[in-house]
Amino acid sequence: MSITQQYLIDTYRARQHGDPTPPAPGTHDWQVMRELADHRRFRAALTCRPARGRDRGRDRGRIRAALARLLGH
């Protein structure tokens, strides 16, 4: 059974019972990915490892690369 078929069955059952319909597949994917990244940074902080993520590490590298391109280095 595919995800879409399961979603249609769940929607049908929810309507039969008067319950709210479940969210469509993929609705909260980005939120889950952000929470997973936050959890990984939290776990890194607990083990005294350097935290990497959207506001550290990669952004510095992008900024340095952009400045190097602009300055011609």
N, CA, C and O atoms as a GROMACS GRO file, in nm:
protein
  292
    1MET      N    1   0.084  -0.117   0.000
    1MET     CA    2   0.000   0.000   0.000
    1MET      C    3   0.089   0.124   0.000
    1MET      O    4   0.187   0.131   0.075
    2SER      N    5   0.055   0.217  -0.083
    2SER     CA    6   0.136   0.339  -0.091
    2SER      C    7   0.095   0.440   0.017
    2SER      O    8  -0.007   0.423   0.084
    3ILE      N    9   0.174   0.542   0.032
    3ILE     CA   10   0.145   0.647   0.129
    3ILE      C   11   0.014   0.717   0.094
    3ILE      O   12  -0.066   0.749   0.181
    4THR      N   13  -0.007   0.741  -0.034
    4THR     CA   14  -0.128   0.809  -0.079
    4THR      C   15  -0.252   0.725  -0.049
    4THR      O   16  -0.353   0.779  -0.004
    5GLN      N   17  -0.245   0.595  -0.074
    5GLN     CA   18  -0.358   0.509  -0.045
    5GLN      C   19  -0.388   0.507   0.105
    5GLN      O   20  -0.505   0.512   0.145
    6GLN      N   21  -0.284   0.500   0.188
    6GLN     CA   22  -0.306   0.500   0.333
    6GLN      C   23  -0.366   0.632   0.378
    6GLN      O   24  -0.453   0.634   0.465
    7TYR      N   25  -0.321   0.742   0.318
    7TYR     CA   26  -0.375   0.874   0.352
    7TYR      C   27  -0.524   0.881   0.316
    7TYR      O   28  -0.604   0.934   0.394
    8LEU      N   29  -0.562   0.828   0.200
    8LEU     CA   30  -0.702   0.830   0.160
    8LEU      C   31  -0.788   0.745   0.255
    8LEU      O   32  -0.900   0.785   0.288
    9ILE      N   33  -0.738   0.632   0.297
    9ILE     CA   34  -0.812   0.548   0.392
    9ILE      C   35  -0.827   0.619   0.525
    9ILE      O   36  -0.935   0.619   0.584
   10ASP      N   37  -0.718   0.680   0.574
   10ASP     CA   38  -0.723   0.753   0.701
   10ASP      C   39  -0.820   0.870   0.693
   10ASP      O   40  -0.894   0.896   0.788
   11THR      N   41  -0.821   0.940   0.580
   11THR     CA   42  -0.913   1.052   0.561
   11THR      C   43  -1.058   1.004   0.562
   11THR      O   44  -1.144   1.065   0.624
   12TYR      N   45  -1.083   0.895   0.493
   12TYR     CA   46  -1.217   0.838   0.488
   12TYR      C   47  -1.264   0.798   0.629
   12TYR      O   48  -1.376   0.830   0.668
   13ARG      N   49  -1.179   0.730   0.703
   13ARG     CA   50  -1.215   0.688   0.839
   13ARG      C   51  -1.239   0.807   0.931
   13ARG      O   52  -1.330   0.806   1.014
   14ALA      N   53  -1.156   0.910   0.916
   14ALA     CA   54  -1.172   1.029   1.000
   14ALA      C   55  -1.306   1.096   0.972
   14ALA      O   56  -1.374   1.141   1.064
   15ARG      N   57  -1.345   1.104   0.846
   15ARG     CA   58  -1.474   1.165   0.812
   15ARG      C   59  -1.590   1.080   0.863
   15ARG      O   60  -1.691   1.135   0.907
   16GLN      N   61  -1.576   0.949   0.859
   16GLN     CA   62  -1.681   0.860   0.908
   16GLN      C   63  -1.703   0.877   1.059
   16GLN      O   64  -1.816   0.866   1.107
   17HIS      N   65  -1.594   0.903   1.132
   17HIS     CA   66  -1.602   0.916   1.277
   17HIS      C   67  -1.616   1.061   1.323
   17HIS      O   68  -1.629   1.087   1.443
   18GLY      N   69  -1.614   1.155   1.230
   18GLY     CA   70  -1.627   1.296   1.267
   18GLY      C   71  -1.499   1.356   1.323
   18GLY      O   72  -1.503   1.463   1.383
   19ASP      N   73  -1.387   1.289   1.304
   19ASP     CA   74  -1.258   1.340   1.350
   19ASP      C   75  -1.199   1.433   1.245
   19ASP      O   76  -1.237   1.428   1.128
   20PRO      N   77  -1.105   1.520   1.287
   20PRO     CA   78  -1.037   1.604   1.188
   20PRO      C   79  -0.951   1.519   1.094
   20PRO      O   80  -0.897   1.416   1.134
   21THR      N   81  -0.940   1.562   0.971
   21THR     CA   82  -0.862   1.485   0.874
   21THR      C   83  -0.713   1.497   0.905
   21THR      O   84  -0.669   1.601   0.953
   22PRO      N   85  -0.637   1.393   0.879
   22PRO     CA   86  -0.492   1.398   0.904
   22PRO      C   87  -0.424   1.489   0.801
   22PRO      O   88  -0.478   1.511   0.692
   23PRO      N   89  -0.306   1.540   0.835
   23PRO     CA   90  -0.235   1.623   0.737
   23PRO      C   91  -0.189   1.538   0.618
   23PRO      O   92  -0.163   1.419   0.633
   24ALA      N   93  -0.181   1.601   0.503
   24ALA     CA   94  -0.138   1.531   0.383
   24ALA      C   95   0.008   1.488   0.397
   24ALA      O   96   0.085   1.552   0.468
   25PRO      N   97   0.047   1.379   0.330
   25PRO     CA   98   0.186   1.334   0.337
   25PRO      C   99   0.282   1.444   0.289
   25PRO      O  100   0.259   1.507   0.186
   26GLY      N  101   0.386   1.466   0.365
   26GLY     CA  102   0.487   1.566   0.328
   26GLY      C  103   0.459   1.704   0.380
   26GLY      O  104   0.540   1.795   0.357
   27THR      N  105   0.348   1.725   0.450
   27THR     CA  106   0.311   1.858   0.497
   27THR      C  107   0.413   1.914   0.596
   27THR      O  108   0.447   2.033   0.589
   28HIS      N  109   0.462   1.832   0.686
   28HIS     CA  110   0.549   1.879   0.793
   28HIS      C  111   0.694   1.834   0.775
   28HIS      O  112   0.769   1.832   0.873
   29ASP      N  113   0.734   1.797   0.656
   29ASP     CA  114   0.870   1.745   0.636
   29ASP      C  115   0.978   1.845   0.673
   29ASP      O  116   1.074   1.808   0.741
   30TRP      N  117   0.965   1.971   0.631
   30TRP     CA  118   1.069   2.070   0.660
   30TRP      C  119   1.078   2.098   0.809
   30TRP      O  120   1.188   2.116   0.862
   31GLN      N  121   0.964   2.101   0.876
   31GLN     CA  122   0.965   2.123   1.020
   31GLN      C  123   1.038   2.008   1.091
   31GLN      O  124   1.116   2.032   1.184
   32VAL      N  125   1.014   1.887   1.048
   32VAL     CA  126   1.082   1.771   1.107
   32VAL      C  127   1.232   1.780   1.085
   32VAL      O  128   1.310   1.750   1.176
   33MET      N  129   1.275   1.820   0.965
   33MET     CA  130   1.418   1.832   0.936
   33MET      C  131   1.483   1.938   1.023
   33MET      O  132   1.595   1.919   1.072
   34ARG      N  133   1.415   2.052   1.044
   34ARG     CA  134   1.470   2.156   1.132
   34ARG      C  135   1.482   2.106   1.275
   34ARG      O  136   1.582   2.132   1.341
   35GLU      N  137   1.379   2.035   1.322
   35GLU     CA  138   1.384   1.983   1.459
   35GLU      C  139   1.494   1.879   1.475
   35GLU      O  140   1.558   1.872   1.580
   36LEU      N  141   1.517   1.798   1.371
   36LEU     CA  142   1.625   1.701   1.376
   36LEU      C  143   1.761   1.770   1.384
   36LEU      O  144   1.848   1.728   1.460
   37ALA      N  145   1.779   1.876   1.306
   37ALA     CA  146   1.905   1.951   1.310
   37ALA      C  147   1.924   2.016   1.447
   37ALA      O  148   2.035   2.015   1.501
   38ASP      N  149   1.816   2.071   1.505
   38ASP     CA  150   1.826   2.130   1.639
   38ASP      C  151   1.863   2.024   1.742
   38ASP      O  152   1.944   2.049   1.832
   39HIS      N  153   1.805   1.906   1.728
   39HIS     CA  154   1.835   1.797   1.822
   39HIS      C  155   1.982   1.755   1.810
   39HIS      O  156   2.047   1.730   1.911
   40ARG      N  157   2.032   1.747   1.689
   40ARG     CA  158   2.173   1.710   1.669
   40ARG      C  159   2.266   1.814   1.730
   40ARG      O  160   2.367   1.778   1.791
   41ARG      N  161   2.234   1.943   1.715
   41ARG     CA  162   2.316   2.048   1.776
   41ARG      C  163   2.310   2.039   1.928
   41ARG      O  164   2.411   2.060   1.996
   42PHE      N  165   2.193   2.007   1.981
   42PHE     CA  166   2.178   1.992   2.125
   42PHE      C  167   2.261   1.875   2.176
   42PHE      O  168   2.330   1.888   2.277
   43ARG      N  169   2.256   1.761   2.105
   43ARG     CA  170   2.335   1.644   2.145
   43ARG      C  171   2.485   1.674   2.136
   43ARG      O  172   2.562   1.627   2.220
   44ALA      N  173   2.526   1.751   2.037
   44ALA     CA  174   2.666   1.789   2.025
   44ALA      C  175   2.709   1.875   2.142
   44ALA      O  176   2.820   1.860   2.193
   45ALA      N  177   2.623   1.965   2.185
   45ALA     CA  178   2.655   2.051   2.299
   45ALA      C  179   2.668   1.970   2.427
   45ALA      O  180   2.751   2.001   2.512
   46LEU      N  181   2.585   1.867   2.442
   46LEU     CA  182   2.592   1.784   2.562
   46LEU      C  183   2.722   1.705   2.569
   46LEU      O  184   2.772   1.679   2.678
   47THR      N  185   2.777   1.668   2.455
   47THR     CA  186   2.900   1.590   2.454
   47THR      C  187   3.024   1.678   2.433
   47THR      O  188   3.133   1.627   2.409
   48CYS      N  189   3.006   1.809   2.443
   48CYS     CA  190   3.115   1.907   2.431
   48CYS      C  191   3.183   1.902   2.294
   48CYS      O  192   3.302   1.931   2.284
   49ARG      N  193   3.109   1.866   2.191
   49ARG     CA  194   3.161   1.874   2.055
   49ARG      C  195   3.119   2.007   1.995
   49ARG      O  196   3.018   2.063   2.037
   50PRO      N  197   3.193   2.057   1.899
   50PRO     CA  198   3.151   2.182   1.837
   50PRO      C  199   3.020   2.162   1.760
   50PRO      O  200   3.006   2.066   1.684
   51ALA      N  201   2.928   2.253   1.781
   51ALA     CA  202   2.799   2.245   1.712
   51ALA      C  203   2.812   2.303   1.573
   51ALA      O  204   2.873   2.409   1.554
   52ARG      N  205   2.757   2.234   1.478
   52ARG     CA  206   2.756   2.284   1.340
   52ARG      C  207   2.612   2.291   1.296
   52ARG      O  208   2.528   2.213   1.342
   53GLY      N  209   2.583   2.381   1.208
   53GLY     CA  210   2.446   2.393   1.161
   53GLY      C  211   2.427   2.514   1.074
   53GLY      O  212   2.522   2.568   1.017
   54ARG      N  213   2.303   2.555   1.066
   54ARG     CA  214   2.270   2.662   0.972
   54ARG      C  215   2.334   2.795   1.008
   54ARG      O  216   2.360   2.876   0.919
   55ASP      N  217   2.362   2.819   1.138
   55ASP     CA  218   2.418   2.948   1.174
   55ASP      C  219   2.568   2.942   1.202
   55ASP      O  220   2.628   3.043   1.238
   56ARG      N  221   2.629   2.825   1.186
   56ARG     CA  222   2.772   2.811   1.212
   56ARG      C  223   2.834   2.728   1.102
   56ARG      O  224   2.763   2.662   1.026
   57GLY      N  225   2.962   2.728   1.094
   57GLY     CA  226   3.034   2.638   1.005
   57GLY      C  227   3.013   2.666   0.858
   57GLY      O  228   3.095   2.732   0.795
   58ARG      N  229   2.904   2.616   0.803
   58ARG     CA  230   2.880   2.628   0.659
   58ARG      C  231   2.866   2.773   0.616
   58ARG      O  232   2.917   2.812   0.511
   59ASP      N  233   2.795   2.855   0.697
   59ASP     CA  234   2.775   2.994   0.660
   59ASP      C  235   2.907   3.070   0.656
   59ASP      O  236   2.927   3.155   0.569
   60ARG      N  237   2.996   3.040   0.751
   60ARG     CA  238   3.126   3.107   0.749
   60ARG      C  239   3.202   3.073   0.622
   60ARG      O  240   3.264   3.160   0.562
   61GLY      N  241   3.196   2.948   0.581
   61GLY     CA  242   3.264   2.907   0.459
   61GLY      C  243   3.205   2.975   0.336
   61GLY      O  244   3.278   3.014   0.246
   62ARG      N  245   3.073   2.990   0.334
   62ARG     CA  246   3.008   3.058   0.222
   62ARG      C  247   3.047   3.205   0.217
   62ARG      O  248   3.072   3.259   0.110
   63ILE      N  249   3.051   3.268   0.334
   63ILE     CA  250   3.087   3.410   0.340
   63ILE      C  251   3.231   3.429   0.296
   63ILE      O  252   3.261   3.520   0.219
   64ARG      N  253   3.321   3.344   0.344
   64ARG     CA  254   3.461   3.355   0.304
   64ARG      C  255   3.478   3.333   0.154
   64ARG      O  256   3.554   3.404   0.089
   65ALA      N  257   3.407   3.237   0.099
   65ALA     CA  258   3.417   3.210  -0.045
   65ALA      C  259   3.364   3.328  -0.125
   65ALA      O  260   3.422   3.365  -0.226
   66ALA      N  261   3.253   3.387  -0.080
   66ALA     CA  262   3.198   3.502  -0.150
   66ALA      C  263   3.293   3.621  -0.144
   66ALA      O  264   3.311   3.691  -0.243
   67LEU      N  265   3.353   3.645  -0.028
   67LEU     CA  266   3.449   3.755  -0.016
   67LEU      C  267   3.573   3.730  -0.101
   67LEU      O  268   3.626   3.823  -0.162
   68ALA      N  269   3.618   3.607  -0.106
   68ALA     CA  270   3.734   3.575  -0.189
   68ALA      C  271   3.704   3.599  -0.336
   68ALA      O  272   3.790   3.648  -0.410
   69ARG      N  273   3.583   3.564  -0.380
   69ARG     CA  274   3.546   3.591  -0.519
   69ARG      C  275   3.540   3.739  -0.547
   69ARG      O  276   3.587   3.785  -0.652
   70LEU      N  277   3.483   3.815  -0.454
   70LEU     CA  278   3.470   3.960  -0.474
   70LEU      C  279   3.607   4.028  -0.474
   70LEU      O  280   3.630   4.120  -0.553
   71LEU      N  281   3.696   3.983  -0.388
   71LEU     CA  282   3.827   4.047  -0.377
   71LEU      C  283   3.927   3.991  -0.476
   71LEU      O  284   4.038   4.044  -0.490
   72GLY      N  285   3.890   3.885  -0.546
   72GLY     CA  286   3.977   3.830  -0.649
   72GLY      C  287   4.093   3.747  -0.594
   72GLY      O  288   4.198   3.738  -0.659
   73HIS      N  289   4.076   3.688  -0.479
   73HIS     CA  290   4.183   3.604  -0.421
   73HIS      C  291   4.172   3.463  -0.466
   73HIS      O  292   4.253   3.379  -0.428
   0.00000   0.00000   0.00000
